[in-house]
Amino acid sequence: LFATGASVGGGGIWNSGFANLSGVAVTHNRADVDSSLPSGQVFGGGIHNEASVNLTNSQVELNVAEVIMGDVSGGGISNFNSTGSGDPLLTLNASSVSTNTAQGDPMASFIQGGGIHNGFNGTVDALGSQIRNNVASGRNASGGGINSPGVLTVTSSLVASNVATASFGSSGGGIV
């Protein structure tokens, strides 16, 4: 799937209710800002969650969230309520978030979370899961694997081979 516009979320899935996904692959999706617009915001190349998503034995992989000038939150998954109301919850149970990309122009973009972005009002619980081989790349980039200003719990999981790369400043290849 492909989503485009000035403010775009969920190249594959936009969730504003309750989603229970088991044995699902969310793969090869893309969310990006229309190139004719001067700037924009992109939330979640694969999944954008504003309420509650439970992933069990599932994969979120090979998704892209991209902006030329603006902000990207979550190459694979964005767990953030863009309206500012509500506290989104993302649960990963024996699932993987891998090989996702959040990217923007190296001179004019702020990128958060190559794999997962968990916003200030969000909660992410990862149990027996893998967050690996994700990339956050732009002018400023943080959290190649996970960017989480919200509540984050990682238990018996692997966070490996994630990269945050930037022309101005980067932080946390794995988790920030």
N, C-alpha and C positions, 0 to 999 in steps of 0.2 A: 504494500500500500504506500501511498504518497500523500502527504499533507503539506500545503503551502499557503502562505498569507503573511500578514504583518505580525500576528501573534499566533503561533501554531503549537499544538500539543498532540502527542500521541500519534506518531506515524502509523502505528498498527492498532493500538487500542487507546481510547480516551475513556476513563472510568470516573463517573461521578456518583456511583452507587456502591453496591457490594459485588465483587467479582471473585469467584472461587474457581481457579484454573488448575486442573490436574492433568499431567501428561500432555501438556501443550507446548508447542514451539512457536514463539513470537520471533520471527526471523525475516531479514531482508526488507525491513521497513525504513522509511525515510521521512523526516520532518524538516522543512527548511523555509526560510523567509523568501518570498517572491523577490527575485533579483532586480526587479524594476523599482522596488521600494528602497528608501534611503537607509532604513534600519528596522530592527524588529526583535522579537523574543521567540525562542523555541524551547519547548518543554517535552522531553522524552521522545527519542527516535523510535523506540519500540512501544513503550507504554507510558501514558501520563495518568497518574492516579491522584484524584482529588478527594477520595473517600476511603475505601478499603479494598485491597487486593490481597488474596492469598494464593501464592504459587506453590504447588506441590509437584515434585518430580517433573519439573518443566525447565525449558531453556529460553532465555532471552539473548539472542545472539545475532551478530552481523547487521545491527541497526545503525543508522546514522542520523544525528541531529546537527544541523549546520546553519550558520548565519554568516553573512558577509560583514555587516556592521551591526553589533548588538550583543545580546546575551543568549547563551545556550545552557540549559540545565538538564543534564542526563542524556547521554548518548543511547543508553539502553532503556533506563527507567527514570522518570521524574516522579517523585513522591512529594507533591507540593500543592497546596490549595491556592490557586492563583487569585481567588476572590478574597483571600485573607480570612475567611470564616471556615471553621471546621479544622479538625486535626487528622490528616490522612494517615493511614496505617498500611504498611507494606510488610507482608510476612513471606519469607523465602524458606521453604522446607525441602531439603534435598534437591535444590534447584541450582541452575547456573546462569550467571550473567557474564557473557564472554564475547570478546572480539567486537565490541561496540565502539563507536567513535562519536565524540562531541567535538566539533571543530568550528573555527571561525578565522577570519582574516587576521594575520599576525600583527597588523597595525591597528585594528579597531574592534576587537571583540573580547568579551569576558566569558570564559568557559568554566562550568562547574560539573564535575562528575562524568568521566568517560563511560563508566558502567552505570552508576546510580547517583542521582542527586536527591538528597533528603532535605527538604526545606526546614526553616526554623520551626514551623508548626507540625512537622511530621515525625513519625516513628517508624523505624525499620528494624525488624527482627530477622536475623539470618541464622538458621540452624542447619548444620550439616550441608552447607551450600558452598559454591565456588564463585568467586568474583575474580576473573583472570583475563589477561590480554586485552584490556580496554585502554583507550587513549583519549585524553583531553588535550586539545591543542588550540592555541590562539594567542592573542596579545598577552592576556593573563589567563592562566589555567591552574585549576586546583582539583585534587582528587582524581587521579587517573582511574582508580577503581571505584572509590566512593567519596563523594563530597557530602558531609553531613553536619550542618549547623544544628540540626534537630537531634532527637534521641536515637541512638544507634546501639544495638546489641548484636554482637557476632559471637556465636557459640559453635565449637567443633566445625569450623569452616576454613576454607582456604582463600586467602587474598594474595594473589601472586601475579607477577609479570605485567603490572599495570603501569602506565606512563602518563605523566603530566609534563607537557613541554610548551614553552612560551617564549615569545620574542622579548617580553618585558619582565615578567615575573611568574614563576610557577612554584607550586607547593604540593607535596604529598603525591607521589606516584601511586601509593596504595590507598591510604585513607587520610582524609583531612576532616 
